[in-house]
Amino acid sequence: MKQRLSKIFHVIVIGAVSAVIALWPYLHDFGELLPGDSGDTLLNLWFFEHNLASLPFSSSDLFSNQGWSSPDFYFPVDGVRGWSDHLFLPSILYGFLKLLGFQPTQALLLWFTLTLTFNYASLRNCLWRLDRKSLLVSAVCILAAFNHVVLAQLNHLQLLTLWFLPPLAFALLHRQKTWAFIFLLLNWLVGPYIGVFSLLIVVSTYLLSGRGLYRFRRKRFWLSWFYSLTKTQRIILAALLVLNVVLILPYLNTSLVMGARGTDEITKNLPNIWAWLSGSARQHLGLPLHPHASGSEPFLFPGILLFSFSLVSLFLWRKISQTDQLLAKSLLFLGLSVTSFGFIVLWWWPMLFVPSVRAVNAAGRIASVLWFLSAFPLSGLIVGFEQTLERRWRQGPLFLFICSVPLLWISLLPKSVLALDVVAWQKDQNTFRTELLDQGCDLMHLEVNETFPWHGDVFAMHALLHVPGLKSVSGYSGWQPRNGWRPGMHSRDAFNWAFSNLGKRNYKRPDAISSDDILCGIRATADKAGHVIFDLDKSLADETKRR
């Protein structure tokens, strides 16, 4: 009984309390603020809502071309889904919270809280199974699951669901082939980003183990593994494979319609070596030096935390087990793979060998996954150090944990938070929907004068969820059409682009829009008081009737 209560405390209670502390700047108003800004956070909220609206018992079929896989943005592009995340499994948790009666923003905040708690619990439970049960190991898990690398990218919901990564690493390192395959497929159900990162971990671990390539090339290896499966395991694997194929097909079609990302476009987003040390401006602990960090989102790298732990690991490397050493080598190899060394880039090997890797535009985001799984080798170091310390001073581990509390607190609470005022955004959204309904709009485009025009595109997409029959030329999904569409374009140019592509391959037929349909080009501006004003360009409707 005592052992069970201890496990509940370490695995669940500590994780839940840490999640509440980390998200308290948003939770204390419960629904009035959301992490991030009006771009990625609301884009992923849109995917959550769209996934729920596309369930079989809703108005459309989950797998129909006109339902889940082809939302009515980027009109008249046909059969195109979001480029980097479908959020299938995370949407199930969000949908459960909606069923309990919570509003979308409240359900999203609870989703953040539960997701971060589950991340910690999954990691801590795997380390508990390795007989690593001390408070210091729990401290390592807190640093891995709630540090600023995670909290700095709360707006990237597709990167937060890490529930199945620790059991994947556990099964991989302990040669549990069937479970490793199951957890790999579950990671793909989270979304392509986590799916690609988990596949890279599997591939790099087998490459560095010195036994993976030879064994996988043998036909007898696969046959013996297949015959060793139970009937239940075969059914589970078959179901996961089929579901993954169904979910990934729209992404393959997206690459055909819009074109795959070029190699140069991907490699220019790779952070340079200085990004590993720069850290985030939102963390309390920073390096005294401020190196020039380039690439996409270099603030996602741990900075001084990574530097300190890496230095300690070099001195205590032989103190950890061979499995921990193998995972540490794999994580280091992947970290170097996403690093740009000027003209030398190692990211070519995933682009050549790993399917769908071109969907990962910002490969540096793997930093959160690497830092999360580094808890395995770091906890191994801690356990060895703790045993040595306890032999000399029995209360030493407890004293060390108490001393680490300030570091944990600093890690959980960044210096500043990026927050979206939901109340103000919802007020503008209601005004926008009312304008669309009053004008009877059938096809619309929202024109904004912003530094980040795709925020306006996401704003327009949310109207699609509440105005029946509405289609939008505006849109955003992490990717965009390559034949003239651009963020922030004028409404007149947007409609000209839409009509010029009707009937082309991968675009809707000309009868998808009729002469009686009302076009609404709407310009969003702000008055001196900061209130948003929506102006309708009525001349577009007259021009449409003359087409």
C-alpha positions in Angstrom: 0.0 0.0 0.0 2.8 2.4 0.9 4.6 1.6 -2.4 1.4 2.3 -4.3 0.8 5.6 -2.6 4.4 6.6 -3.2 4.0 5.9 -6.9 0.7 7.9 -7.1 2.5 10.8 -5.5 5.6 10.7 -7.8 3.8 9.9 -11.0 0.4 11.8 -10.7 0.4 14.3 -7.9 3.7 16.0 -8.7 2.9 16.1 -12.4 -0.6 17.7 -11.8 0.7 20.3 -9.4 3.6 21.2 -11.7 1.2 21.6 -14.7 -1.0 23.9 -12.7 2.0 26.0 -11.6 3.3 26.2 -15.1 0.0 27.2 -16.6 -1.2 29.4 -13.7 -0.8 32.7 -15.6 -3.6 31.4 -17.9 -5.6 29.2 -15.5 -6.4 31.8 -12.9 -8.7 33.6 -15.3 -9.9 30.3 -16.8 -10.8 31.1 -20.4 -9.9 34.8 -20.7 -6.3 34.2 -21.7 -4.7 31.5 -23.9 -1.0 30.7 -24.4 0.5 32.1 -27.6 -1.0 34.5 -30.0 -3.8 34.8 -32.6 -1.8 32.6 -35.0 -0.8 29.1 -34.2 -2.8 28.7 -31.0 -6.1 29.6 -32.7 -5.1 27.6 -35.8 -4.8 24.4 -33.7 -8.0 25.2 -31.9 -9.6 25.4 -35.3 -8.3 21.9 -36.2 -9.7 20.6 -32.9 -13.2 22.1 -33.7 -13.0 20.9 -37.3 -12.1 17.4 -36.3 -15.1 17.2 -34.0 -17.4 18.6 -36.6 -16.2 15.9 -39.1 -16.9 12.9 -36.9 -19.2 10.2 -38.5 -22.2 11.2 -36.2 -21.8 14.9 -37.2 -22.9 16.6 -40.4 -20.2 15.0 -42.5 -18.2 11.8 -42.9 -14.8 11.7 -41.2 -13.0 10.3 -44.2 -15.0 12.0 -47.0 -13.2 14.2 -49.4 -15.5 17.1 -48.7 -15.5 16.6 -44.9 -12.4 16.0 -42.8 -9.8 16.0 -45.6 -10.9 19.1 -47.5 -12.0 22.1 -45.4 -13.5 25.1 -47.2 -10.5 27.4 -47.0 -8.0 28.1 -49.8 -11.1 28.0 -52.1 -11.1 26.6 -54.8 -8.2 24.2 -53.9 -9.7 20.7 -53.5 -8.7 17.8 -51.3 -6.1 19.7 -49.2 -5.6 19.2 -45.5 -3.3 21.0 -43.0 0.3 20.4 -43.8 1.9 19.7 -40.5 -0.7 18.4 -38.0 -4.0 16.6 -38.0 -4.1 16.3 -34.1 -6.3 13.2 -34.3 -5.5 11.7 -30.9 -5.3 15.1 -29.1 -8.7 16.0 -30.6 -10.2 13.0 -28.8 -9.1 14.5 -25.4 -10.4 17.9 -26.4 -13.7 16.4 -27.6 -14.2 14.7 -24.2 -13.7 18.0 -22.4 -16.2 19.6 -24.8 -18.7 16.9 -24.0 -18.4 17.8 -20.3 -19.8 21.2 -21.2 -16.8 23.4 -21.3 -16.5 26.3 -23.7 -13.8 26.0 -26.4 -11.2 28.2 -24.7 -11.9 26.6 -21.3 -11.6 23.1 -22.9 -8.4 24.1 -24.5 -6.9 25.3 -21.2 -7.9 22.0 -19.6 -6.4 20.2 -22.6 -3.1 22.0 -22.0 -3.2 21.0 -18.3 -4.0 17.4 -18.8 -1.6 17.0 -21.8 1.4 18.3 -19.8 0.4 16.2 -16.8 0.1 13.1 -19.0 3.6 13.9 -20.5 5.1 14.0 -17.0 3.2 10.9 -15.8 4.2 8.9 -18.9 7.9 9.8 -18.4 7.9 9.3 -14.7 6.1 5.9 -14.9 8.7 4.6 -17.4 11.6 5.7 -15.0 9.7 4.2 -12.1 9.7 0.8 -13.9 13.5 1.2 -14.2 13.5 1.3 -10.3 14.3 5.0 -10.3 12.0 6.1 -7.5 13.7 9.0 -5.7 12.6 12.6 -5.5 15.7 13.6 -7.5 14.5 11.6 -10.4 11.1 13.3 -10.1 13.0 16.6 -10.2 14.7 15.5 -13.5 11.2 14.7 -14.9 9.9 18.1 -13.9 12.8 19.8 -15.7 12.2 17.6 -18.8 8.5 18.0 -19.0 7.9 21.6 -17.8 11.1 23.6 -18.7 11.0 26.7 -20.8 11.6 24.7 -24.0 8.1 23.3 -23.6 6.5 26.4 -22.1 8.0 28.7 -24.9 6.0 26.8 -27.5 2.6 26.2 -26.0 1.1 27.7 -29.2 2.5 24.7 -31.1 -0.1 22.2 -29.9 1.1 19.6 -32.4 4.4 19.4 -30.4 2.9 19.0 -26.9 1.4 15.5 -27.0 4.4 13.4 -25.9 2.5 10.7 -24.1 3.8 7.8 -26.2 7.5 8.8 -26.5 8.7 7.5 -23.2 7.1 4.1 -23.6 8.5 4.0 -27.2 12.0 4.7 -25.9 11.5 2.1 -23.1 10.4 -0.6 -25.5 13.1 0.3 -28.0 16.0 0.2 -25.5 14.7 -3.1 -24.0 14.2 -4.8 -27.4 10.4 -5.1 -27.1 9.8 -5.0 -30.8 6.0 -5.4 -30.8 5.4 -2.6 -28.2 8.0 -0.4 -29.9 6.0 -0.7 -33.2 2.7 -0.1 -31.5 3.9 3.1 -29.7 5.5 4.3 -33.0 2.1 4.0 -34.7 0.4 5.8 -31.8 2.9 8.6 -32.1 1.9 8.9 -35.8 -1.7 9.2 -34.7 -0.8 12.3 -32.7 0.3 13.9 -35.9 3.0 14.0 -38.6 5.4 16.2 -36.5 5.6 13.8 -33.5 5.4 10.8 -35.9 8.4 11.9 -37.9 10.4 12.7 -34.7 9.6 9.3 -33.2 10.5 7.5 -36.4 13.9 9.4 -36.4 14.5 8.3 -32.8 13.9 4.6 -33.8 16.1 4.8 -36.9 19.0 6.6 -35.3 18.9 4.3 -32.2 19.0 1.2 -34.5 21.8 2.7 -36.6 23.9 3.5 -33.5 23.2 0.1 -31.9 25.3 -1.6 -34.6 22.8 -4.3 -35.1 19.7 -2.7 -36.6 20.6 -2.7 -40.3 21.8 -6.3 -40.5 18.8 -7.7 -38.6 16.2 -5.7 -40.5 17.6 -6.9 -43.9 16.9 -10.5 -43.0 13.6 -12.0 -44.2 13.6 -14.5 -41.3 13.7 -11.6 -38.8 10.3 -10.3 -40.0 8.8 -13.8 -40.4 9.8 -14.9 -36.9 8.5 -11.6 -35.4 5.2 -11.9 -37.2 4.6 -15.5 -36.1 5.5 -14.5 -32.5 2.6 -12.1 -32.3 -0.7 -13.0 -30.6 -4.0 -12.7 -32.4 -4.8 -9.6 -30.3 -1.5 -7.9 -31.2 -2.0 -8.6 -34.9 -5.5 -7.0 -34.7 -4.2 -3.9 -32.8 -1.3 -3.5 -35.3 -3.5 -3.9 -38.3 -6.0 -1.3 -37.0 -3.3 1.2 -36.2 -1.7 0.7 -39.6 -5.0 1.2 -41.5 -5.9 4.3 -39.4 -2.5 5.8 -40.0 -2.8 5.2 -43.8 -6.2 6.8 -43.9 -5.0 9.9 -41.9 -1.7 10.3 -43.9 -3.3 10.1 -47.4 -4.6 13.7 -47.3 -1.0 14.9 -46.6 0.4 13.0 -49.5 -2.3 14.7 -51.7 -1.4 18.1 -50.2 2.2 17.7 -51.4 0.9 16.8 -54.8 -1.4 19.8 -55.0 0.8 22.4 -53.4 4.2 21.0 -54.1 6.7 19.7 -51.6 9.0 22.0 -49.8 12.3 22.6 -51.4 15.5 21.4 -49.7 16.8 25.0 -49.4 13.6 26.1 -47.7 13.9 23.4 -45.1 17.7 23.7 -44.4 17.6 27.5 -44.0 15.3 27.0 -41.0 17.9 24.7 -39.2 19.3 26.5 -36.2 23.1 27.1 -36.1 25.4 25.7 -33.4 25.0 28.9 -31.3 21.3 28.3 -30.9 22.1 25.3 -28.6 23.5 27.8 -26.1 21.4 30.9 -26.6 18.3 29.6 -24.8 15.1 31.7 -24.6 14.7 35.3 -23.7 11.8 34.1 -21.5 13.9 32.0 -19.2 15.4 33.4 -16.0 18.7 31.6 -16.4 20.7 32.7 -19.4 24.3 32.6 -20.6 26.4 35.7 -20.0 27.3 35.5 -23.7 24.7 36.3 -26.4 25.8 34.4 -29.5 24.1 35.0 -32.8 21.5 32.3 -33.1 20.0 31.8 -36.6 17.4 29.5 -38.0 13.8 28.9 -37.1 12.8 29.4 -33.4 16.3 29.0 -31.9 14.8 29.9 -28.5 13.5 26.3 -28.3 16.9 25.1 -27.3 17.7 24.8 -23.5 20.7 27.1 -23.4 22.5 27.0 -20.1 20.5 24.0 -18.8 21.7 21.9 -21.7 25.2 23.3 -21.4 25.4 22.5 -17.7 24.0 19.0 -17.9 26.2 18.2 -21.0 29.3 19.2 -19.1 28.3 17.0 -16.1 27.5 14.1 -18.4 31.0 14.1 -19.9 32.6 13.5 -16.5 30.1 10.9 -15.4 29.4 9.2 -18.7 30.6 5.7 -17.6 28.3 5.9 -14.6 25.1 5.2 -16.7 23.9 2.0 -18.2 24.6 0.9 -21.8 20.9 1.5 -22.7 21.0 5.0 -21.4 24.3 5.6 -23.3 22.7 4.4 -26.5 19.7 6.7 -26.1 22.0 9.6 -25.2 24.1 9.0 -28.4 20.9 8.8 -30.4 19.6 12.1 -29.0 23.0 13.8 -29.6 23.1 12.5 -33.2 19.6 13.9 -33.9 20.5 17.2 -32.3 23.6 17.5 -34.6 21.4 16.4 -37.5 19.1 19.5 -37.1 22.0 21.8 -36.6 23.4 23.9 -39.5 27.2 24.1 -39.6 27.3 26.6 -42.4 27.7 24.6 -45.6 27.6 21.3 -43.7 24.1 20.0 -42.9 23.3 16.5 -41.8 19.5 16.8 -42.2 19.8 15.4 -45.7 19.7 11.8 -44.3 16.1 12.1 -42.9 15.0 13.9 -46.1 16.3 10.9 -48.1 15.2 8.0 -45.9 12.2 9.1 -43.8 8.8 9.4 -45.4 6.9 12.7 -44.9 9.9 14.4 -43.3 9.4 17.4 -45.7 6.2 18.1 -43.8 8.5 19.2 -40.9 9.3 22.8 -41.9 11.0 23.7 -38.6 13.1 20.7 -37.8 14.7 22.5 -34.9 11.4 21.9 -33.0 12.8 18.4 -32.3 14.7 20.1 -29.5 11.7 19.7 -27.2 11.6 15.9 -27.9 15.3 15.6 -27.3 15.2 17.5 -24.1 12.2 15.5 -22.9 13.8 12.1 -23.5 17.1 13.2 -22.1 15.5 12.4 -18.7 16.4 8.7 -19.3 20.2 9.2 -19.3 20.0 12.1 -16.9 18.1 10.1 -14.3 20.6 7.3 -14.7 23.3 9.8 -13.7 21.3 11.1 -10.8 20.6 7.6 -9.4 24.3 6.8 -9.5 25.3 10.1 -7.9 22.5 9.7 -5.3 23.7 6.3 -4.3 27.3 7.6 -3.9 26.1 10.6 -1.9 23.8 8.5 0.4 26.6 6.2 1.4 28.5 9.2 2.7 25.5 11.2 4.0 22.2 9.6 4.5 20.2 12.8 4.2 22.2 14.1 1.3 19.7 13.2 -1.5 16.9 15.0 0.4 19.1 18.1 0.9 20.1 18.1 -2.7 16.4 17.9 -3.8 15.6 20.9 -1.5 18.5 22.8 -3.1 17.1 22.1 -6.5 13.7 23.5 -5.8 14.7 27.1 -6.9 15.9 25.7 -10.2 12.7 23.8 -10.6 10.7 26.9 -9.8 12.7 29.0 -12.2 12.2 26.4 -14.9 8.4 26.3 -14.4 7.9 30.1 -14.3 9.3 32.0 -17.3 10.1 35.7 -17.0 7.3 36.6 -19.4 4.4 34.8 -21.0 2.9 35.3 -24.5 -0.9 35.5 -24.0 -3.9 36.0 -26.2 -6.8 38.1 -24.9 -9.7 35.7 -25.7 -12.4 38.2 -24.7 -11.3 40.8 -27.1 -10.7 38.3 -29.9 -14.2 36.7 -29.4 -15.8 40.2 -29.5 -14.2 40.9 -32.9 -15.1 37.4 -34.1 -18.8 37.9 -33.2 -18.8 41.2 -35.1 -17.2 39.6 -38.1 -19.7 36.7 -38.2 -22.6 39.1 -37.9 -21.3 41.1 -40.9 -21.0 37.9 -42.9 -24.5 36.8 -42.0 -26.1 40.2 -42.6 -24.5 40.4 -46.1 -25.4 36.8 -46.9 -21.9 36.0 -48.0 -21.2 32.7 -49.8 -17.5 33.2 -50.6 -15.3 35.6 -48.6 -11.8 36.9 -48.2 -10.5 38.9 -45.3 -7.8 41.5 -46.0 -5.7 42.7 -43.1 -2.8 45.1 -42.8 -0.6 43.3 -40.3 3.0 42.2 -39.9 1.7 38.6 -39.7 -1.2 38.5 -42.2 -1.8 34.8 -41.6 -3.2 35.7 -38.2 -6.0 37.4 -40.2 -6.4 34.2 -42.3 -6.8 32.1 -39.1 -9.4 34.6 -37.9 -11.3 34.2 -41.1 -11.2 30.4 -40.9 -12.9 30.5 -37.5 -16.0 32.0 -39.2 -16.3 28.9 -41.3 -17.2 26.9 -38.2 -20.2 29.1 -37.4 -21.5 30.4 -40.7 -23.3 27.6 -42.6 -22.3 27.2 -46.3 -19.6 29.8 -46.2 -16.4 29.2 -48.2 -13.1 31.2 -47.8 -10.3 32.2 -50.2 -8.4 33.1 -47.0 -6.7 30.3 -45.2 -3.7 29.0 -43.4 -2.4 25.5 -42.5 1.3 25.7 -42.2 1.5 25.6 -46.0 0.0 27.5 -48.9 -0.7 27.2 -52.7 2.3 28.0 -54.8 0.7 29.5 -57.9 0.1 33.1 -56.9 -1.7 32.9 -53.6 0.0 34.8 -50.8 -0.8 36.0 -47.3 -2.1 39.6 -47.0 -3.1 39.9 -50.7 -5.9 42.3 -51.6 -9.4 40.8 -51.9 -9.7 41.7 -55.6 -6.5 39.8 -56.3 -7.6 36.9 -54.1 -10.9 36.5 -56.0 -9.1 36.8 -59.4 -6.8 34.0 -58.3 -9.7 31.9 -57.2 -11.7 32.2 -60.4 -8.6 31.8 -62.6 -8.0 28.3 -61.1 -11.5 27.0 -61.2 -11.7 23.8 -63.3 -7.9 23.1 -63.2 -6.5 19.9 -61.9 -6.8 19.6 -58.1 -9.2 22.6 -58.0 -12.9 22.6 -57.8 -15.1 22.6 -60.8 -16.4 25.9 -62.3 -19.9 25.1 -61.0 -18.6 25.2 -57.4 -19.6 28.9 -57.5 -22.5 30.4 -59.3 -23.4 33.9 -60.5 -25.9 34.2 -57.7 -23.4 33.6 -55.0 -22.4 36.7 -53.0 -18.7 37.5 -52.8 -17.5 39.5 -49.7 -14.2 41.1 -49.7 -13.8 42.5 -46.2 -11.0 44.8 -45.0 -10.2 44.8 -41.3 -8.9 48.1 -39.8 -8.6 49.5 -36.3 -9.9 52.9 -35.1 -8.1 55.2 -32.7 -9.5 53.4 -29.7 -8.2 50.1 -31.0 -11.5 48.6 -32.0 -11.6 46.5 -35.1 -13.8 47.8 -38.0 -14.8 45.6 -40.9 -15.4 47.3 -44.2 -17.2 45.4 -47.0 -16.1 46.0 -50.6 -19.5 45.8 -52.3 -18.1 46.3 -55.8 -16.8 42.8 -55.9 -20.3 41.4 -56.0 -21.2 43.4 -59.1 -18.0 42.3 -60.8 -18.8 38.7 -60.1 -22.2 38.9 -61.7 -20.5 40.1 -64.9 -18.2 37.1 -65.1 
